[in-house]
Amino acid sequence: MVPLLLLSAPLGAQTIDKVVAVVGGEKLLLSDIEEELMRSKMQGQQGGRPDRCQLFENMLTHKLLLHQAKIDSLEVNPSAVEGEMDRRLRYFIGQIGSEQALERYFNRSMYQIKDDLRESIGEQMLAQQMQQKIVDKVSLTPEEVKRFFHEIPQDSLPDVPEQYEIQQIMIHPPSNSEAKFAVRQRLLELRERILKGERFTTLAALYSEDRGSAVRGGELGMRGRDEFVREFSNAAFNLKEGQVSSVVETEFGFHIIQMIEHKGSTANVRHILMKPQYSSDMMSAAMQRLDSIASAVAADSITFERAALQFSADKRSAMNQATLINPYTGTTLFQKEQLEPADYYIIKELKEGQTSKPFESRDEHANVVLKMVRLKRIVPAHRANLRDDYDAIQRIAKSRAEAEILNSWVRKQQKATYIKIDPEFSTCQFQVPGWVK
């Protein structure tokens, strides 16, 4: 399969430019290729002539998909483009150190970088939509997955690291009005300091518990209304530019928000996040409650599964026989890196069937929770097989089937589309023949 390349912002390379390919109405410049090679090196990938040819073919496929997407009048959501642009800018700034360093590396102003990246991402999303349209109806029966497994060379199957199936009972610390009042007061004091002239960005860097945005002065980037939780979105989108909200409570904690820029259904805001701080007495009371549940389970007064259904705050696992669902895969198996560090620290000391003592951890929103877990099953590291890894093999088989469909489409479009390749690339050994006519 020729993978769809996700291009990044141009890097401003000083290249004597020329058109090296025309695909339908889309032109591909030499600078596009050189700039993408520079981006690959920035991310630690190795360059070289074979990579250059492969990259060139990836970009030809991208242009072919983009050409057809425009013919089919596909459109992208502007707020999705803005959100992805912001995500990538944060990544590049994190890699290179600062906005100023990024401007020097790109040899462009931030405004120009954003403008270039916005256009590039819009084209990527159109091409992705077109690719999804082409492979959308690909589905495999269990028999087809089994046949794929038996036909594929064994050394082509992935090695699967050790995995864990886990049950849990989770409770929140007591919802204490004193703790909530205290965090509200801290945020109101910060809001008052901002209204008196202190910089929101400085206070966010110092005090916000959302460390990902705190390093950028609390800035979240241009996002659509539906990309925030409802309470945050309602408060943010009612602000005027420069205005600071009152305290807003969400499932993540408590916030104050400042509107930076509002464009239609998208906005760029800053926020300061704080979470309630629980005293040792509060945590002790919650731990005692979980201890009593653990004692009842240990005495066989109640099953672990029944206790989860009755007491656990995590209703999704509680309704699944207390078994956790991996949000990355949709299965009940977790690799080490997919677990909360505090959870893995406990789990690695357990044997199959053993239940932990209650311990402090974090939920998916980084809020303090208390848990007890049972290690239901350990799947040792192994070469992928149908019994333990059907879902993973199904994904590989589906990917191969999609690759065949896409390559077939490319071959068909090569014949029906005007394509001209510069002689500099005509000697490349392409995965899908037919580019050079």
N, C-alpha and C positions, 0 to 999 in steps of 0.2 A: 504493500500500500504506500502511496505517496502521501505522507501526513500533511494535514493543513497547517501551514506555518502561521503562528501568531506573531505578526511583526510588531516591533516596538518603535519608539520615537526615533526619527533620524538623528544621527550623531554629528552632523555637520562636518563630515570628513572632507578634506580638501582634495577632491578627485576631479580629473578632467572627464566630464560627464558625457555620456552618449546613450542613445536608446539601444538596448541589447536584445529586446524582444517586443513584439507587438502581438497581443492576443485579443482578437476581436477589436473592440474599441479601447482596450487597455494597454498602456505602454509600461514597460519595465526598464528602469534606468540602471546603468552600471553602478551609480552611487547608491542605489537601493540595496544592491548586493553587498557592496563594500561596507556600507553602514551596518547591515545586519551581521556581517562577519565580526565587525568591531563590537557589537552588542554581545555576541556569543563569547568573545574573548573576555569581555567585562564580567560575564557570569562564570568564567573559568572553563569554558568549553574550548576544545582544541580546534584550530583552523587547519587549512591544508587544501590542496587541489581537489581531492575527492569530495570534501565537505562543501567546497565552493560549487561543484557541479550538482550535488544533492540539494543544496540550498537553492540553486537556480531552478531546478525542477519543482521544488516545493512552491516557489514563487510563481512559476508558470501555472501550476495547478490552482493556486490562489487567484490569479488573474482570470483564469478560465471560469472558476466558480463565480467570481465577482461579475464578470461579463454577463453570465446567464442570469444572475440575481437581478441585475438591472433590466434585462429583457423581461423577466417575470414580474417586475415592479414590486420586488420585496422591499420592505422598509424596516428600519431599526428604531428602537425606543430611545429618544434623546437622553432621558434620565439614566438609562442603562449605560449609554456611552460615557456620560459624565462620571458615573460611579466607577466604571472600569478605568477611566483615565486617572481618576484620583488614586485608585488602588495602585496602579503602576507607578505613578509619580512617587507615592510613599515608598514603594519598594526601591526605586532608583535612588531616592534621597537617602534612604537607610543604607544602601550599598556604598554610596559615595561620600556621605557625611553631612552635606548641607545643600540648600538650594543654590548657594553661590558656587559651590564646587560643581554642581550639576550644570549650571549655566556655562561654566568654563569648559567642561567636558563636551557639552553639546555645541559650544560656540554659538549659543542662542540665548535670548532672554527667556524667562519663565513664560511670558506671554506667547512667544513663538513656539516654545517647546509644547505648551498645552495645545496650541492651534494645530501643530503638526500631528501630535498624538491623537487629538480628537478625530481628525480626518482618517488617520490610520486605523483607529479602533472601529470607526463606523464602517470602513471597508471590510475589516475582519469579521465583524458581526454579520454583515450581509453575506459574505462568503460562507460563514458557519451555518447561517440559515439555509443557504442553498445546499450545502453538503448534507444537512439534516433532512432536508426535503428529499434528497436522492436516496438516502439509506433508511428513511423513516419506517418503511414497512418490513424491514428485516426482522425476522423472528425465528427462533429455533425450537424444535420439539425436543423433549428429553432424549429421544432416540438419536436425533441428529447430534446432540451434545456428546452422547456416548460414542457415536461413530467417530466424531472428531477426536475424542480422547484416544481411542484405540489406533487411529491413523497417524496422529502426530508423533514425531520422534520423541522418545522419553527425555532426551537431553534438551528439548525445547520447552519442556514444562518448567514452571517457576519453582524455586525452593521457597517453602513457606516456613517462616520462623515460628517459634513456640507461641501458642495461642491459649487463651484462657476463657472459660465460660463461667460467669459470675452471677450470683444472686446477691441482692442487697436489701436492707431495710434502712431507710434514710429519714431523718427528722431534722427540722429546722430548730435553731435556738428559739427560746420563747419570744413571741412577738411582743417585745416590751416597749411600752409607750415612752418610757424614760430614754431608752436608747435611740428611738426614732426622733424624739424631741431634741436630743443632744445633737444629732447629725443635722437636723434642720437648722438649728441655731448656728452651727458652724458655717453652714452655707449662706445663711442670711447675713452673717458678719462679713463673709467674703463679698457678697453682693453689695453690701453697703460700702465696702472699700473700693469696689469697682466704680460705683456711682459717684464716689468722691474723687475719682481721677486715677486710681491705680489701674495698671494694665491687666486685662483679663488673661492675656497670654502668660504673663509672669506668674499669676496666682494659679493658673491651671498647671503650669510646669512644676510648681512647688507642692500643690495640694491634691491634684486630681488623682484618684485611684484607678483611672483608666490610663495606664502608663503608655499604651500604644498611641493615644492621641495627646497625652500630656507633653511628650517630647516635641510636639508641633504646636504647643500653646493651646491645646484642647481642640484644635481644628479637625473636623471630621470629613471635609471635602464635599463637593457637590453631589448630592444624593436626592433621589425621589422620595416623596412622602411615604410611600409604602416600604421603604427600606429601613424605617425606624419603627420601634414598637409604638403602639397607638398613642399612649400618654405622652411620649416624647414628641411624636410627630405633631399632635394637636397643639402642644405648647410652642414648639419651634416655628411652625408655619403661621402662627398668629402674631409673630414678632415683626417689627419693622427693622430695617437695617441699622445695626448698632445697638438696638434695644436688648436689655437683659431680662430674662424671665424671672419669675419668682421660683420657689423650690418646686421641683417636679419629681414625683415618686414613680418609679417603674420597677419591673422585676429585677433590674440590674442594681438598683439602689436609689439614691437621691441625686438630683442634678440641678445646676443652674445653667442656662443656655443663653448664648448671645448669637443673634443673627448677623452673619457677615454679608451674604449676598443671596438674593431671592430672584429666581428666574422661572416664571411659570410654575410648573409642578415640581421643580427642583430647587434646592437651597443648599448653601454652605453655611454651617454653624460651628461654633465652639461650644464646648461644655466642660464643666467641672463635675466629676462624679465622686461621691462619697458614700460609704456604706455604714450602717449602724455598727458601733463598737460594743461588743458584749463583755460585760464584767465577768470575772472568774466565778462569781456566785451564779450568774445566769447560765454560764456554760456547765457548771457543776450540776445545776438542777436538771438541765437537758440530758447530761450524761447519765445521771441517776435514773431518769425515765427510760433511757435506752438500755441501761443495765438491767432494769426490771423486765424488759421485754426479752433480753438475752437469757435471763435466768429462767423465764417461762419456757422459752424454746429448748434450753438445755435440759429442763425437767420433763420434757415431752408433754407439757400442759397445753401447748399449741404448736402447730407445725411452723416452720420458717415461712412457708408460702402463705399460710393463713395470717400469720403475724404481719407480713408485708402488706397483704390486702387490707388489714385492719388499721395498721399504724403508719405505714410508710408514706412520706410526702411525695415520693416519686411514683405517681399513679401509673405511668407507662410500664415500668417494670413490675409493679404490684399486680397489674392485670395480666402479666405474662409469667405467672408462677414465680414472681420475684426476680426473674432473669433479666439482666440488662440487655438492651439492644444496641449494637454498635452503630452510631449515627453515620459512620464513614462507609459502611458496607451493607447495612440493613440486616446483618446476621447477628447471632448471639456470641460470636467469637471476637476476642480482642487481642491484638498484639501489644507488646509492652509499651510502644510509643503512643498507642491510642488510649491509654489509661491515664487518669489523673495521677500525678506523681505520688501523692499521699496514699492513693489506693494501691498502686503497684508496690510501694514499700511494705504494705501489710500483706498483700497477696503472695509475694515471692517467698514468704516464710510459711505459707500454708501448704498442706497436702490436700489431694482431692478429697472432698467431703467435709473438710474441716471448716469451722466457723470462727471468725475473728472476734476479738474483744471490740467493744465500741471504740471508735477513734474519730478525730476531727479531720474533715476533708473540705473539698470545694465542689459546688455543683457546676453545671455548664455555663452559668453566668458569673462564676468566681465568687459566689456568696458562700459564707461559712455554713457548713452543714455537719451533722454527726451521722456516722454510719456504723453498721456492722455488716460484714460480707461473708458469704460462704463460697468457697472455691468448688464449683460444681464439677468442672472437668478441666484437665490439662491436655492439650493436643501438642505432642512433641514436634520439634522442627522436622520437616520431611519434604520430599518431593511431592508436588501437588497430585492428589488422587481423587477419584470420583466420590468416594465415600465421605471424605472430610472436606473437600474443596469444590463441590459441585458448582457453587455460585461463581467462584473464581474461574473455573474452566469454562463455564457458560459465557462469562464476559470475554474470555480470550476467543472462544469460538465465534461469538457474535461480532467481535472486532474483525476477525479474519473474513467473515461473510460480508461485512460492510466494506472492507477493503476491496474485495472482489467486485462488489457492485459499483463502488466509486471508480475503480480502475477501468471497468467496462464502460462506464459513462464517459470517462476522460477519453478513451479510445474513440468512442462514437463522436464526441464533440471535436476532437482533433480533425476529423474528416470534414466536419460541417462548419468549422470556424477558421477565419483567416488567421494564420499564425506565421510569423516571420522571426527567425532566430539569427542573431549575429554570428558570423563565422567563428568568432572567439570561443563560442560555446557549442559549436556544431559537432565537435569531436567527443563531447561528454557521453558517457555510457548511462543513458537514462533507464530508470526502472520501468517506465511505460513508454515503449517505442512509439514514434509517430509525431514527435514534436518537430523534428527536422524534415521538411518536405523537399 
